[in-house]
């Protein structure tokens, strides 16, 4: 019997720290779940920027994000959205926005860095939440993460059982590949900048190859993939409020990743 486990990244494999800045009000939202914030409004789109944090930090804070992205030709990926949106629509907003500055993004970075700088393994992501109705950058986002204590142990145990492990996440692929190297997950099983619909498709495609496909996630953007999986596991290791539809959909609920191998052993016994 062949089994595959698909892990979300932020909040599931990684303990993640997030800071979001409301560009219009200047308010800083601490440790907020960006997928939930995005899902609150159907016109919001969460984008991941492909530029490096150190490069963003070197730029004068008064420069517009839109000008910087154009000048440096920095790409982006659509990480999360409630409805289908054309990439060109988002690209036009990022090109023309006159509100968000590099200072807004830098402020988020400066708060996150002290939280993670002393960790052995660190992952940083920077992004923007675009509002397609208002045609503007609504929020600047920085997220930093480090693996949960049981992440590497769990992946190793699964491999020893002959289970195939994957990562499907809204985070940028370069960050995910470095984390996969640390955890021992092959890079060709890493899917970055994955929207909820893409995660669902990944699970459905894997079901054509494996007898059992397990989805392990922690947020609303994992819901479609959890519904598509043979077994859905909801992680509470990152403390946050879970939507009712997410918690009710889960076959299993865990507070430590190290519970995943036992869940799979039980499933294999029953099959």
N, C-alpha and C positions, 0 to 999 in steps of 0.2 A: 504494500500500500504506500502510495506516495502522497506526502502532505506538504503544503506550502503555507507559510505564515507571512502576511503582509503587515508591516508596521508603519504607522504614521511616525513622524519624527518629533516635532515640537510638542511637548506635553505628554508624549508617549515614551519615546526612547530618551528624550532630553528634558531635563528640568530647565524650563525656559523663563527668562526674565524679559518683560516687554514694557516699553514706554511709547505712548502715542501722544502726539501733540496736535490739538485742534488748531488748524492754521488761522481760522477766523477769530476765535476767542482768545487764543494763546494758552488755553488750559492744557495742563499736562495730566494725562490719565496713566496711572501707574499700574503695572502688572495686569493690564487688561487683555482679554482674549480677543485678538484681532479678527478672528473668523466670526465670532458672535457679533462684534461691532459691525462688520461688513454685512452680515445677514439681517441686521435690524432694518436696513433700507434696501429695497430691490435695485436701486440705482447706484449702489456702491460697488466698486470693484477694487479688490486688493491686489496690488502689483508688487512684485519683487524686483528690485534694481540689481543689475549685474555688476555694478561698480564696487570697488574695494573700500572698506571703511576708512583706511588710512588716507586714501586719496580724497574722499569727501571731507575729511577733517582739515586738509591743507588749504582749502579754498576759503576766500573771504566770505564771511557770513551773510553779507548783503546781496550776494549774487543770487538771482532767481534760479530755482531748481530747473525750470524749463530751459533756461539759457545754458546751464551747465550740462544738462543731458544732451542737448544739441551739439554743443561745442566739442564735448569729449566722445560723442557718438556712443553713449551708454545705452545698452539695451535693457529691456524689461520683460518680465513674464507675468501673465495673469494667473494669480495663485488661487483666488476665491471670488465667486460671485453667485448670486442667487439665480440670475437669468442669463441667457446667452447674450453675449455682447461682442460686437466686431472689434478685432484688435485695432483696426484703423481708427475707430471711434476713440479708444483710450489713447492711442498714440497722438491724435490731434489735440486732446486735452493736455497731455504732458508737454506738448510742443508749445501751446499757446497760453498756459496758465501764467497769471501775473501776481499771484498771491504768495505762494510758498517759496521760501528762501533756503539757502544752504544752512543758515543759522537755525532754522526750525529743525532740520534734520540733525544738525550737530548737537543741539541741545539734548535730543533723545540719546544720541551716542554717548555723550558725556555722563549721563546718568547710568547707563547700562554698564559701561566699561569697568568701573570699580567693583561691580557685583561679580564679575567673572574673570578678571585679570589674573587672579591667583590660582585658577583652576588648571588642572593638568591638560585637559582637552577642552577647547573652546570653539564655539561656532557663532558667527555673527551674521545677521541678515538686516538689510535696510530696505524699506519699502514705502509705498505711498497708497493711500486709499483715495481713489478718484470718484467723484460724483458725476455720473453721466447726465443727470438732469440739469444740474447747475453748471456743468462743464468747467469743473475746477478740481484742483487738488484739495481735498477736504482735511486729510490727516497725514502727518509724517510718522513713520514707524521705525523703531529699532528693536530687534529681538536678539538676545544672546542666550546661548544654551550650553549646557554641559551634560554628559550622559548620567542618567540615574545610576546609583551604585550597582543595581542588579542587571543593567543592560547588557554588558559584555558577558557576564556569567550566563544569562538567559540565552543569548545567541549561540554561545559555545555549546550549551546543553542541547539545544535544538539540533545543531549540526551533528553532535554525537549520536542523536536519535535517528539521523538520516533525513531530517526535515529541512526543506529548502526555505531560506529566508529572503525577504524582499523589503525594500523601503519605498513607499509611495507618499510623497509629501509636497506641500505647497512651497517649501523652501527651495532656494536655488540649488542647482545640481552640483556645482563646485563644492559648496559647503557640505552637501550630503555625501559626496564621494569621500571626502576626508574623514567624515564620521564613520562611514561604512568600512573604510580601511582599518580604523581603530577597533570596530566591533567584529570584523572578520566577515563582513557581507561582501560578496563580489560586486564590483562596480557595474557589471552588466545587469544586475538585479536592482538597480537604483533608478527610480523615476522621480525626477525633480519638477518643480513648478506644476504640480498636478492639481487641477481643479477637482471639485467633488465629482463631476461627470467623468473625468479622466480616471480617478481612483476606482470608480464603479467599473469602468471598462477594463482596467487592469485586472481586477478581481474576476470579472466574467471571462476574460481571456485565459487566466490561469486555471479556471475551472474546466477548461477544455484539455488541460495537460495533467492535472492532479486529481486524486480521488477526493481529497478534502482541502478546502482553502479556508484559512482563518484570517479574519481582519481584526487587527488590534489598533484601536484609536481612542481619542479622548475628546473630540470636539464635533460640532455640528457638521463640519465639512467632511467628516468621515461617515456620515449617516448613510449615504447611497451605497458606499462600498460595504458597510456593515450589513445592509439589507441584502446585497448581492452574494455575500459570503455564506459558506456552509455553517460556519460558527463565527459569531461576532463577540468580541471581547472589548468591554469598555474599561479603560484605565482611569482610576481616581488618584493615581500617584501624584499628579500635579493638582493641588487643591484648587478647585473651581466649581462653580455651579453648573450642573449639567441640565440641558433642556429635557423636559419630560419625554419628548418623542425619541430622544437619544437613549436615555436610560431604559425606557420601556422596550426598545428594539434589541438591546443587548442580551445575548444568551448567557454571558458570564460577566461579572463585575469584579475587578481586582484592584488592590491597592499597592501591589508590588509586582513588577514584571516577572519575577522569579516564579510566579504562579502559572505562567503560560505553559511550560513543558508538561506539568501535571494535567492541565486541561486537555492537552493534545493526547497524552497517554490514555486518558479516559475515553476520548472520542475514538481512538484507534481500537480500543477494546470492544467498543459497541458496534464497530463497523465490520 
